[in-house]
Amino acid sequence: MHKQTVEDNVNITVLVSVGEHPLSKRPRRAEQDARALEIGLNVPDTNLQVMHAGAANNVQTNTVLKDYLGMGLPEIKLLNIPHENDSLTALINTFDKNIPDILLTGIRAETGESSGMTPYVLSEKLGMALVPSITEILCINKTAGYAELLQALPRGQRRKISVKLPFVATVDMAAQAPRQSAFGAAMRGKITVIDTIAAHTDSAGSASISPDLTNCETLQAEWKITPAQPRPKRLKIIKAKTAADRFKAATAKAQGGAGKVIYNNQEAADAIFKILKDEKVL
């Protein structure tokens, strides 16, 4: 780990979500979000704020948020958003009034749509730069208005980059693994629920929600969600790299004697069904 140089009064916000274990399907800390939180905890002398957008008074959500609190947090702010609403609306309205210097998120959620678009939409709507797949914050100079980051590249490579404040950064799985959650710290930390509808209602009594996002929520309510179906298996294709291989494959097929001309429709259907069964397509 590199030695960090950080100025005081740097505001860092980490967005955390409810993850899902890939085998047991039980709710847990999201892996990338926990790594983002670990990066935030390792930056000294900053104003670290952790936020979750979702429905309050949910037992599973509270259990997972306690796991985040167990990493040593005094508080997590929970933006209370009904399940049928889009969390982006509340997040944009919240950050529009108080933009943090650094906003850390995972690359994509482990449940729900998992589109990975949340950091990109927040970056566009809030006018912040976006840095994908970082592994560490090396330096923050708020006076000069920039920060130095370490970005993950393919094949284990790293790249040191400089970005202007404020910015949104997604955290790669190559970042430092998150610390274990301690039971005592989890019990001492508190979850502060913020009613987003009341918080973002202006003096005239109407909620300040973007028309585009309102239309998205209306369209999303009409979606029909079904379990994913397994993709059809492709038949094996012989890939010959040279002319000799192609000639060998062609002559082998001609000399194999497996070909058969079938004139009866029922026999042809049975033969096709047998091939698909042999190839494990059906």
C-alpha positions as a Markdown table, in Angstrom:
| # | Residue | x | y | z |
|---|---|---|---|---|
| 1 | Met | 0.0 | 0.0 | 0.0 |
| 2 | His | 1.3 | 3.5 | -0.9 |
| 3 | Lys | 1.7 | 6.3 | 1.7 |
| 4 | Gln | -1.3 | 8.6 | 1.4 |
| 5 | Thr | -1.2 | 12.4 | 1.5 |
| 6 | Val | -4.6 | 13.9 | 2.3 |
| 7 | Glu | -5.8 | 17.3 | 3.3 |
| 8 | Asp | -8.4 | 17.9 | 6.0 |
| 9 | Asn | -12.1 | 18.6 | 5.3 |
| 10 | Val | -12.2 | 16.2 | 2.3 |
| 11 | Asn | -15.7 | 14.8 | 2.0 |
| 12 | Ile | -16.0 | 11.2 | 0.9 |
| 13 | Thr | -19.3 | 9.4 | 0.4 |
| 14 | Val | -19.5 | 5.6 | -0.1 |
| 15 | Leu | -22.7 | 4.1 | -1.6 |
| 16 | Val | -23.3 | 0.6 | -0.3 |
| 17 | Ser | -26.0 | -1.9 | -1.4 |
| 18 | Val | -27.4 | -5.3 | -0.3 |
| 19 | Gly | -25.5 | -8.1 | -2.0 |
| 20 | Glu | -26.3 | -11.7 | -2.5 |
| 21 | His | -24.2 | -14.8 | -2.0 |
| 22 | Pro | -23.8 | -16.5 | -5.4 |
| 23 | Leu | -24.5 | -20.0 | -4.0 |
| 24 | Ser | -26.8 | -19.7 | -1.0 |
| 25 | Lys | -28.5 | -16.6 | -2.3 |
| 26 | Arg | -28.5 | -15.1 | 1.2 |
| 27 | Pro | -28.1 | -11.3 | 1.6 |
| 28 | Arg | -24.6 | -10.1 | 2.5 |
| 29 | Arg | -22.2 | -7.2 | 2.1 |
| 30 | Ala | -21.7 | -6.5 | -1.6 |
| 31 | Glu | -18.1 | -7.4 | -2.4 |
| 32 | Gln | -17.3 | -4.3 | -4.4 |
| 33 | Asp | -19.1 | -2.0 | -2.1 |
| 34 | Ala | -17.3 | -3.4 | 0.9 |
| 35 | Arg | -14.0 | -2.8 | -0.9 |
| 36 | Ala | -15.1 | 0.8 | -1.7 |
| 37 | Leu | -15.8 | 1.3 | 2.0 |
| 38 | Glu | -12.4 | -0.2 | 2.9 |
| 39 | Ile | -10.8 | 2.4 | 0.6 |
| 40 | Gly | -12.7 | 5.2 | 2.3 |
| 41 | Leu | -11.8 | 3.9 | 5.8 |
| 42 | Asn | -8.1 | 3.8 | 4.8 |
| 43 | Val | -8.0 | 7.5 | 3.8 |
| 44 | Pro | -7.1 | 9.4 | 7.0 |
| 45 | Asp | -8.5 | 12.7 | 8.2 |
| 46 | Thr | -11.6 | 12.8 | 6.0 |
| 47 | Asn | -15.3 | 13.3 | 6.6 |
| 48 | Leu | -16.5 | 9.8 | 5.6 |
| 49 | Gln | -20.2 | 9.3 | 5.0 |
| 50 | Val | -21.8 | 6.0 | 4.1 |
| 51 | Met | -25.2 | 5.9 | 2.4 |
| 52 | His | -27.7 | 3.2 | 1.3 |
| 53 | Ala | -30.8 | 3.8 | -0.8 |
| 54 | Gly | -33.6 | 1.4 | -0.2 |
| 55 | Ala | -36.7 | 0.5 | 1.7 |
| 56 | Ala | -36.5 | 1.1 | 5.5 |
| 57 | Asn | -37.8 | -1.3 | 8.1 |
| 58 | Asn | -36.6 | -4.3 | 6.2 |
| 59 | Val | -35.0 | -7.0 | 8.3 |
| 60 | Gln | -32.6 | -8.3 | 5.7 |
| 61 | Thr | -31.5 | -4.8 | 4.7 |
| 62 | Asn | -30.9 | -3.9 | 8.4 |
| 63 | Thr | -28.9 | -7.1 | 8.9 |
| 64 | Val | -26.6 | -6.3 | 6.0 |
| 65 | Leu | -26.2 | -2.7 | 7.0 |
| 66 | Lys | -25.1 | -3.9 | 10.4 |
| 67 | Asp | -22.4 | -5.9 | 8.7 |
| 68 | Tyr | -21.2 | -2.7 | 7.1 |
| 69 | Leu | -21.4 | -0.9 | 10.5 |
| 70 | Gly | -19.2 | -3.7 | 11.9 |
| 71 | Met | -16.3 | -2.5 | 9.8 |
| 72 | Gly | -16.0 | 0.4 | 12.3 |
| 73 | Leu | -18.6 | 2.9 | 11.2 |
| 74 | Pro | -20.5 | 5.1 | 13.7 |
| 75 | Glu | -23.4 | 5.7 | 11.3 |
| 76 | Ile | -25.0 | 4.7 | 8.0 |
| 77 | Lys | -27.6 | 7.0 | 6.4 |
| 78 | Leu | -30.5 | 5.1 | 4.8 |
| 79 | Leu | -32.5 | 6.9 | 2.2 |
| 80 | Asn | -36.0 | 5.5 | 2.6 |
| 81 | Ile | -37.2 | 4.7 | -0.9 |
| 82 | Pro | -40.2 | 2.5 | -1.6 |
| 83 | His | -39.3 | -0.7 | -3.5 |
| 84 | Glu | -41.2 | 0.3 | -6.7 |
| 85 | Asn | -39.3 | 3.7 | -6.9 |
| 86 | Asp | -35.9 | 4.3 | -8.6 |
| 87 | Ser | -33.2 | 5.1 | -6.1 |
| 88 | Leu | -31.4 | 7.3 | -8.5 |
| 89 | Thr | -34.0 | 10.1 | -8.1 |
| 90 | Ala | -33.4 | 10.3 | -4.3 |
| 91 | Leu | -29.6 | 10.0 | -4.7 |
| 92 | Ile | -29.5 | 12.8 | -7.3 |
| 93 | Asn | -31.7 | 15.1 | -5.2 |
| 94 | Thr | -29.5 | 14.4 | -2.1 |
| 95 | Phe | -26.2 | 15.0 | -3.8 |
| 96 | Asp | -27.4 | 18.0 | -5.8 |
| 97 | Lys | -27.6 | 20.0 | -2.7 |
| 98 | Asn | -24.4 | 18.8 | -1.1 |
| 99 | Ile | -21.9 | 17.2 | -3.6 |
| 100 | Pro | -19.1 | 15.2 | -1.9 |
| 101 | Asp | -15.5 | 15.6 | -3.1 |
| 102 | Ile | -15.3 | 11.9 | -3.8 |
| 103 | Leu | -18.2 | 9.4 | -4.4 |
| 104 | Leu | -17.2 | 5.8 | -4.3 |
| 105 | Thr | -19.4 | 2.9 | -5.5 |
| 106 | Gly | -19.1 | -0.7 | -6.7 |
| 107 | Ile | -19.0 | -1.4 | -10.4 |
| 108 | Arg | -22.5 | -3.1 | -10.3 |
| 109 | Ala | -25.0 | -4.4 | -7.8 |
| 110 | Glu | -25.3 | -8.1 | -7.0 |
| 111 | Thr | -29.1 | -8.0 | -7.0 |
| 112 | Gly | -31.8 | -6.2 | -9.0 |
| 113 | Glu | -31.1 | -4.9 | -12.5 |
| 114 | Ser | -27.3 | -5.0 | -11.9 |
| 115 | Ser | -26.8 | -2.7 | -15.0 |
| 116 | Gly | -23.8 | -0.9 | -13.6 |
| 117 | Met | -25.3 | 2.4 | -14.7 |
| 118 | Thr | -25.7 | 4.0 | -11.3 |
| 119 | Pro | -22.3 | 5.7 | -11.1 |
| 120 | Tyr | -22.5 | 6.8 | -14.8 |
| 121 | Val | -25.9 | 8.4 | -14.3 |
| 122 | Leu | -24.8 | 10.1 | -11.1 |
| 123 | Ser | -21.7 | 11.4 | -12.8 |
| 124 | Glu | -23.7 | 12.8 | -15.7 |
| 125 | Lys | -26.5 | 14.3 | -13.7 |
| 126 | Leu | -24.2 | 15.9 | -11.0 |
| 127 | Gly | -21.6 | 17.1 | -13.5 |
| 128 | Met | -18.8 | 15.0 | -11.9 |
| 129 | Ala | -15.9 | 13.2 | -13.6 |
| 130 | Leu | -16.1 | 9.4 | -13.6 |
| 131 | Val | -13.1 | 7.1 | -12.9 |
| 132 | Pro | -13.7 | 3.3 | -13.4 |
| 133 | Ser | -12.1 | 0.4 | -11.6 |
| 134 | Ile | -9.8 | 2.1 | -9.0 |
| 135 | Thr | -7.9 | 0.1 | -6.4 |
| 136 | Glu | -6.5 | 2.9 | -4.1 |
| 137 | Ile | -6.6 | 6.6 | -3.4 |
| 138 | Leu | -2.9 | 7.8 | -3.3 |
| 139 | Cys | -3.3 | 11.5 | -2.6 |
| 140 | Ile | -6.0 | 14.2 | -2.2 |
| 141 | Asn | -5.1 | 17.9 | -2.6 |
| 142 | Lys | -8.3 | 19.8 | -2.1 |
| 143 | Thr | -6.6 | 23.2 | -2.3 |
| 144 | Ala | -5.3 | 22.4 | -5.8 |
| 145 | Gly | -8.5 | 20.6 | -6.6 |
| 146 | Tyr | -7.1 | 17.1 | -7.6 |
| 147 | Ala | -6.5 | 13.6 | -6.4 |
| 148 | Glu | -4.2 | 10.8 | -7.5 |
| 149 | Leu | -5.6 | 7.3 | -7.9 |
| 150 | Leu | -4.4 | 3.9 | -8.7 |
| 151 | Gln | -6.5 | 2.3 | -11.5 |
| 152 | Ala | -6.7 | -1.5 | -12.2 |
| 153 | Leu | -5.8 | -2.6 | -15.8 |
| 154 | Pro | -6.0 | -6.0 | -17.4 |
| 155 | Arg | -3.4 | -8.7 | -16.5 |
| 156 | Gly | -2.8 | -7.3 | -13.1 |
| 157 | Gln | -1.3 | -4.0 | -14.3 |
| 158 | Arg | -1.9 | -0.7 | -12.4 |
| 159 | Arg | -1.9 | 2.9 | -13.6 |
| 160 | Lys | -1.5 | 6.0 | -11.6 |
| 161 | Ile | -3.8 | 8.8 | -12.7 |
| 162 | Ser | -4.7 | 12.3 | -11.6 |
| 163 | Val | -8.3 | 13.5 | -11.6 |
| 164 | Lys | -10.0 | 16.8 | -10.7 |
| 165 | Leu | -12.3 | 17.0 | -7.7 |
| 166 | Pro | -15.2 | 16.2 | -7.4 |
| 167 | Phe | -15.4 | 12.8 | -9.0 |
| 168 | Val | -17.2 | 9.5 | -9.0 |
| 169 | Ala | -15.1 | 6.4 | -8.8 |
| 170 | Thr | -16.1 | 2.7 | -9.1 |
| 171 | Val | -14.0 | 0.2 | -7.2 |
| 172 | Asp | -12.5 | -2.9 | -8.8 |
| 173 | Met | -12.3 | -6.3 | -7.2 |
| 174 | Ala | -8.5 | -6.0 | -7.3 |
| 175 | Ala | -8.7 | -3.4 | -4.5 |
| 176 | Gln | -7.8 | -4.4 | -0.9 |
| 177 | Ala | -10.1 | -7.0 | 0.6 |
| 178 | Pro | -12.5 | -5.5 | 3.2 |
| 179 | Arg | -11.9 | -6.0 | 6.9 |
| 180 | Gln | -14.0 | -8.4 | 8.9 |
| 181 | Ser | -17.2 | -7.2 | 10.5 |
| 182 | Ala | -17.0 | -7.0 | 14.3 |
| 183 | Phe | -20.2 | -7.7 | 16.3 |
| 184 | Gly | -19.5 | -5.1 | 18.9 |
| 185 | Ala | -19.0 | -2.3 | 16.4 |
| 186 | Ala | -22.1 | -3.4 | 14.5 |
| 187 | Met | -24.2 | -3.1 | 17.6 |
| 188 | Arg | -22.7 | 0.3 | 18.5 |
| 189 | Gly | -23.3 | 1.8 | 15.1 |
| 190 | Lys | -26.6 | 3.4 | 14.2 |
| 191 | Ile | -28.8 | 3.5 | 11.1 |
| 192 | Thr | -30.3 | 6.9 | 10.4 |
| 193 | Val | -33.4 | 6.7 | 8.2 |
| 194 | Ile | -34.0 | 9.8 | 6.0 |
| 195 | Asp | -37.5 | 10.1 | 4.4 |
| 196 | Thr | -36.6 | 11.1 | 0.9 |
| 197 | Ile | -40.1 | 12.4 | -0.1 |
| 198 | Ala | -40.2 | 14.8 | 2.8 |
| 199 | Ala | -36.5 | 15.8 | 2.5 |
| 200 | His | -36.8 | 16.7 | -1.2 |
| 201 | Thr | -40.2 | 18.5 | -1.1 |
| 202 | Asp | -39.8 | 22.2 | -1.8 |
| 203 | Ser | -41.5 | 25.1 | -0.1 |
| 204 | Ala | -44.4 | 25.0 | -2.5 |
| 205 | Gly | -45.1 | 21.5 | -1.4 |
| 206 | Ser | -44.1 | 19.7 | -4.6 |
| 207 | Ala | -41.3 | 17.2 | -4.8 |
| 208 | Ser | -38.4 | 18.3 | -7.0 |
| 209 | Ile | -38.0 | 15.2 | -9.1 |
| 210 | Ser | -36.5 | 15.2 | -12.6 |
| 211 | Pro | -39.2 | 14.6 | -15.3 |
| 212 | Asp | -36.9 | 12.1 | -17.1 |
| 213 | Leu | -36.4 | 10.0 | -14.0 |
| 214 | Thr | -40.1 | 10.2 | -13.2 |
| 215 | Asn | -40.9 | 8.8 | -16.7 |
| 216 | Cys | -38.3 | 6.0 | -16.1 |
| 217 | Glu | -40.1 | 5.1 | -12.9 |
| 218 | Thr | -43.5 | 5.0 | -14.7 |
| 219 | Leu | -42.1 | 2.8 | -17.5 |
| 220 | Gln | -40.3 | 0.5 | -14.9 |
| 221 | Ala | -43.6 | -0.1 | -13.2 |
| 222 | Glu | -44.9 | -1.6 | -16.4 |
| 223 | Trp | -42.0 | -4.1 | -16.8 |
| 224 | Lys | -42.8 | -7.8 | -16.6 |
| 225 | Ile | -40.0 | -9.5 | -14.7 |
| 226 | Thr | -39.5 | -13.3 | -15.1 |
| 227 | Pro | -36.7 | -15.6 | -14.1 |
| 228 | Ala | -33.8 | -15.8 | -16.6 |
| 229 | Gln | -33.9 | -18.8 | -18.9 |
| 230 | Pro | -30.7 | -20.8 | -19.8 |
| 231 | Arg | -29.2 | -19.8 | -23.1 |
| 232 | Pro | -29.4 | -22.4 | -25.9 |
| 233 | Lys | -26.2 | -24.4 | -26.3 |
| 234 | Arg | -24.4 | -23.9 | -29.6 |
| 235 | Leu | -23.5 | -26.9 | -31.7 |
| 236 | Lys | -19.8 | -27.8 | -31.8 |
| 237 | Ile | -18.2 | -26.3 | -34.9 |
| 238 | Ile | -15.0 | -27.7 | -36.3 |
| 239 | Lys | -12.5 | -24.8 | -36.6 |
| 240 | Ala | -9.8 | -25.7 | -39.1 |
| 241 | Lys | -7.0 | -23.2 | -39.1 |
| 242 | Thr | -5.2 | -24.4 | -42.3 |
| 243 | Ala | -6.3 | -25.5 | -45.7 |
| 244 | Ala | -5.0 | -29.0 | -44.9 |
| 245 | Asp | -7.2 | -29.2 | -41.8 |
| 246 | Arg | -10.2 | -28.0 | -43.8 |
| 247 | Phe | -9.5 | -30.6 | -46.5 |
| 248 | Lys | -9.1 | -33.3 | -43.8 |
| 249 | Ala | -12.4 | -32.4 | -42.1 |
| 250 | Ala | -14.2 | -32.3 | -45.5 |
| 251 | Thr | -12.8 | -35.7 | -46.6 |
| 252 | Ala | -13.5 | -37.3 | -43.2 |
| 253 | Lys | -17.1 | -36.2 | -43.3 |
| 254 | Ala | -17.4 | -37.5 | -46.9 |
| 255 | Gln | -15.9 | -40.9 | -45.9 |
| 256 | Gly | -17.6 | -41.2 | -42.6 |
| 257 | Gly | -20.7 | -42.8 | -43.9 |
| 258 | Ala | -22.9 | -41.2 | -41.3 |
| 259 | Gly | -24.9 | -39.1 | -43.8 |
| 260 | Lys | -28.3 | -40.4 | -44.7 |
| 261 | Val | -30.9 | -39.2 | -47.1 |
| 262 | Ile | -34.4 | -39.3 | -45.4 |
| 263 | Tyr | -37.5 | -38.8 | -47.4 |
| 264 | Asn | -40.0 | -39.5 | -44.6 |
| 265 | Asn | -40.9 | -36.4 | -42.5 |
| 266 | Gln | -41.4 | -38.4 | -39.3 |
| 267 | Glu | -38.0 | -40.2 | -39.7 |
| 268 | Ala | -36.3 | -36.8 | -40.4 |
| 269 | Ala | -37.9 | -35.3 | -37.3 |
| 270 | Asp | -36.8 | -38.2 | -35.2 |
| 271 | Ala | -33.2 | -38.0 | -36.6 |
| 272 | Ile | -33.0 | -34.3 | -35.8 |
| 273 | Phe | -34.4 | -34.9 | -32.3 |
| 274 | Lys | -31.7 | -37.6 | -31.8 |
| 275 | Ile | -28.9 | -35.3 | -32.8 |
| 276 | Leu | -30.1 | -32.5 | -30.5 |
| 277 | Lys | -30.3 | -35.0 | -27.7 |
| 278 | Asp | -26.8 | -36.3 | -28.4 |
| 279 | Glu | -25.5 | -32.7 | -28.5 |
| 280 | Lys | -27.3 | -32.0 | -25.2 |
| 281 | Val | -29.2 | -29.1 | -26.7 |
| 282 | Leu | -32.4 | -30.5 | -25.4 |
